[in-house]
Amino acid sequence: MKKLIVMLLATTAVVGCNKKETTKANYSGDSTEMASPTDSGLVKNDSASTSQKVTSTLNDQDKKFADAAAKGGMMEVMTGELAAKNGANPSVKALGEMMVTDHGKANGELKQWASTNAYTLPESLDATQQKTYDELKTKKGAEFDRNYTSLMMSDHQKTIADFKKEIAEGSETSLRAFAKKTLPSLEHHLMISEKAKDAVK
């Protein structure tokens, strides 16, 4: 009888040990499974980090140029609309219409570039440009024509210099390509502005 009891106790002890080992093995398994989401989380963090690095690589020249081109383009369209409406000389009206069409197209291309490169362009004129626009708006007839053609000449001389500087010193390839593509149109505008100015002397 004693022998039977000893055998039963020994069997119970073995089963108990097996249960402990099984529980421990399951726990280790759970730990391994719990580690997987953490690993997945690390992958997600790496992805987020990578997406944060996908930002525009612009130098100061690029930023200065993009801002100036955006404001200058707006100014040319706004004053061009005035010229088409308020100009007395047909050459002034034609120049204004050209500004609206050409600069409107260039403005759209610059906005597309900004969207692609996650860059925020100015959405309004600066204080000096706004003052010039407001003053031009008060002019009529021959006075308007003289003021507008003079403005177009000075604006385009400065703009051409800005675009040439971007081509030479800009670091962002697609922005420099925009400058190169647009420059011939600006040079043409300057030539037409000079002719219009001569016509309204």
C-alpha positions as CSV (number, residue, x, y, z in Angstrom):
1,M,0.0,0.0,0.0
2,K,2.8,2.4,0.9
3,K,4.4,1.5,-2.4
4,L,1.3,2.4,-4.3
5,I,1.0,5.8,-2.5
6,V,4.6,6.6,-3.3
7,M,4.0,5.8,-7.0
8,L,0.9,8.0,-7.1
9,L,2.8,10.9,-5.5
10,A,5.7,10.5,-7.9
11,T,3.3,10.5,-10.9
12,T,1.5,13.7,-9.6
13,A,4.9,15.4,-9.2
14,V,5.9,14.6,-12.8
15,V,2.6,15.8,-14.2
16,G,2.9,19.0,-12.1
17,C,6.3,19.6,-13.5
18,N,5.1,19.0,-17.0
19,K,2.3,21.5,-16.4
20,K,4.8,24.1,-15.2
21,E,7.0,23.6,-18.1
22,T,4.1,23.8,-20.5
23,T,3.0,27.1,-18.9
24,K,6.5,28.4,-19.1
25,A,6.8,27.4,-22.8
26,N,3.4,29.1,-23.6
27,Y,4.5,32.2,-21.8
28,S,7.7,32.3,-23.8
29,G,5.6,31.8,-26.9
30,D,3.4,34.7,-25.9
31,S,6.5,36.9,-25.3
32,T,7.7,36.1,-28.8
33,E,4.3,36.9,-30.3
34,M,4.2,40.2,-28.3
35,A,7.6,41.1,-29.7
36,S,6.3,41.0,-33.3
37,P,4.0,44.0,-33.0
38,T,6.8,45.9,-31.4
39,D,9.0,45.0,-34.4
40,S,6.2,46.1,-36.7
41,G,6.0,49.4,-34.8
42,L,9.7,50.0,-35.4
43,V,9.2,49.5,-39.1
44,K,6.3,51.9,-39.1
45,N,8.4,54.5,-37.2
46,D,11.1,54.1,-39.8
47,S,8.6,54.6,-42.6
48,A,7.3,57.8,-40.9
49,S,10.8,59.0,-40.4
50,T,11.5,58.4,-44.1
51,S,8.4,60.3,-45.2
52,Q,9.4,63.2,-43.0
53,K,12.7,63.3,-44.8
54,V,11.0,63.7,-48.2
55,T,11.1,67.5,-48.0
56,S,12.2,70.1,-50.5
57,T,16.0,70.7,-50.5
58,L,16.1,74.4,-51.3
59,N,18.9,76.8,-50.6
60,D,18.2,80.5,-49.7
61,Q,18.5,81.5,-53.3
62,D,15.8,79.1,-54.4
63,K,13.4,80.3,-51.6
64,K,14.1,84.0,-52.4
65,F,13.6,83.4,-56.1
66,A,10.4,81.4,-55.7
67,D,8.8,84.0,-53.4
68,A,9.8,86.9,-55.8
69,A,8.6,85.0,-58.9
70,A,5.3,84.3,-57.3
71,K,4.6,87.9,-56.2
72,G,6.0,89.3,-59.4
73,G,3.8,86.9,-61.5
74,M,0.7,88.0,-59.5
75,M,1.6,91.7,-60.0
76,E,2.0,91.2,-63.8
77,V,-1.4,89.5,-64.1
78,M,-3.2,92.1,-62.0
79,T,-1.6,95.1,-63.7
80,G,-2.1,93.4,-67.1
81,E,-5.9,93.2,-66.4
82,L,-5.8,96.9,-65.6
83,A,-4.0,97.7,-68.9
84,A,-6.5,95.7,-70.9
85,K,-9.3,97.6,-69.3
86,N,-7.9,101.1,-68.7
87,G,-5.3,101.4,-71.5
88,A,-5.9,104.0,-74.2
89,N,-3.3,102.9,-76.7
90,P,-4.0,99.5,-78.5
91,S,-0.3,98.5,-78.0
92,V,-0.8,99.0,-74.2
93,K,-4.0,96.9,-74.2
94,A,-2.3,94.2,-76.2
95,L,0.7,94.2,-73.8
96,G,-1.7,93.9,-70.8
97,E,-3.4,90.9,-72.4
98,M,-0.1,89.3,-73.1
99,M,0.9,89.7,-69.5
100,V,-2.3,88.1,-68.2
101,T,-1.9,85.1,-70.6
102,D,1.8,84.5,-70.3
103,H,2.3,85.2,-66.6
104,G,-1.0,83.4,-65.7
105,K,0.5,80.3,-67.4
106,A,3.9,80.7,-65.6
107,N,2.2,81.3,-62.3
108,G,0.4,78.0,-62.7
109,E,3.6,76.2,-63.5
110,L,5.3,77.7,-60.4
111,K,2.3,76.6,-58.2
112,Q,2.7,73.1,-59.6
113,W,6.4,73.1,-58.7
114,A,5.5,74.4,-55.2
115,S,3.0,71.6,-54.7
116,T,5.4,68.9,-55.8
117,N,8.1,70.2,-53.5
118,A,5.9,70.9,-50.5
119,Y,6.8,74.6,-50.6
120,T,4.4,77.4,-49.6
121,L,4.4,80.4,-52.0
122,P,3.2,83.9,-51.0
123,E,-0.5,84.4,-51.9
124,S,-0.5,88.2,-52.0
125,L,1.7,91.2,-53.1
126,D,4.2,92.8,-50.8
127,A,3.4,96.3,-49.4
128,T,5.5,98.1,-52.1
129,Q,3.8,96.2,-55.0
130,Q,0.4,96.8,-53.5
131,K,1.0,100.5,-53.3
132,T,2.2,100.6,-56.9
133,Y,-0.8,98.7,-58.0
134,D,-3.2,101.0,-56.1
135,E,-1.6,104.1,-57.6
136,L,-1.7,102.6,-61.1
137,K,-5.4,101.8,-60.7
138,T,-6.2,105.5,-60.3
139,K,-4.7,106.4,-63.7
140,K,-6.6,106.7,-66.9
141,G,-5.9,107.2,-70.6
142,A,-2.5,108.4,-71.8
143,E,-1.3,108.9,-68.2
144,F,-2.1,105.2,-67.4
145,D,-0.3,104.1,-70.6
146,R,2.9,106.0,-69.7
147,N,2.9,104.7,-66.1
148,Y,2.1,101.1,-67.1
149,T,4.7,100.8,-69.9
150,S,7.4,102.3,-67.6
151,L,6.4,99.8,-64.9
152,M,6.6,96.9,-67.3
153,M,10.1,97.9,-68.4
154,S,11.5,98.3,-64.9
155,D,9.7,95.2,-63.6
156,H,10.9,93.0,-66.4
157,Q,14.5,94.2,-66.2
158,K,14.5,93.2,-62.5
159,T,12.7,90.0,-63.1
160,I,15.1,88.9,-65.9
161,A,18.0,89.6,-63.5
162,D,16.3,87.4,-60.8
163,F,15.7,84.6,-63.2
164,K,19.3,84.6,-64.5
165,K,20.5,84.6,-60.9
166,E,18.4,81.5,-60.1
167,I,19.7,79.7,-63.2
168,A,23.3,80.4,-62.1
169,E,22.9,79.9,-58.3
170,G,19.8,77.9,-57.6
171,S,20.2,74.3,-56.2
172,E,16.8,72.8,-56.9
173,T,16.9,71.3,-60.4
174,S,13.2,71.6,-61.4
175,L,13.1,75.3,-60.1
176,R,16.1,76.2,-62.2
177,A,14.4,74.4,-65.2
178,F,11.4,76.6,-64.7
179,A,13.6,79.7,-64.7
180,K,15.3,78.6,-67.9
181,K,12.0,77.8,-69.6
182,T,10.4,81.2,-68.6
183,L,13.4,83.5,-69.3
184,P,12.9,83.8,-73.1
185,S,9.3,84.9,-72.6
186,L,10.4,87.5,-70.1
187,E,12.9,88.9,-72.5
188,H,10.2,89.0,-75.2
189,H,8.0,90.9,-72.7
190,L,10.7,93.5,-72.1
191,M,11.1,94.1,-75.9
192,I,7.4,94.5,-76.4
193,S,7.2,96.8,-73.3
194,E,9.9,99.0,-74.8
195,K,8.0,99.2,-78.1
196,A,4.7,100.1,-76.2
197,K,6.6,102.8,-74.2
198,D,7.8,104.3,-77.5
199,A,4.3,104.3,-78.8
200,V,2.8,106.3,-75.9
201,K,5.5,109.0,-75.5
